[in-house]
């Protein structure tokens, strides 16, 4: 344990040695740091020709443009009814006819009632699932084709 009262020169020498060690460490780190092109390749820096003071604003503008484009594309995407009409969303043929309008929901309901009275259990289940699907389409499609 060093004595409590040591000469000031000792403290000064110790401080300068610590500073020199830190300086050597930082110089080694700076010499071994990657080039700018490597940082761009690793997506740490962005490749831009803007002034460094403007790069943050440029990035915000780029993100705002992307958000606007995405919102516009989402607003223009087709609804579930249109997907059924274009054969993108798969449904059974009888249900598809009801959705497209070749068969109205009242007729579909009549068929379900007939199935309840005397049809097979599987047929009853199919029509029950079809009606549930139609109801879920109605609920999710506020401005689409009126289903009844």
Buried (B, 14 or more C-beta within 10 A) or exposed (E): EEEEEEEEEEEEEEEEEEEEEEEEEEEEEEEEEEEEEEBBEEEEBEEEEEEEEEBEEBEEEEEEEEEEEEEEEEEEEEBBBBBBBEEEBEBEEBBBBBBEEEBEBEEBBEBBEEBEEEBEEEBBEBBEEBBEBBEEBBEEBEEBBEBE
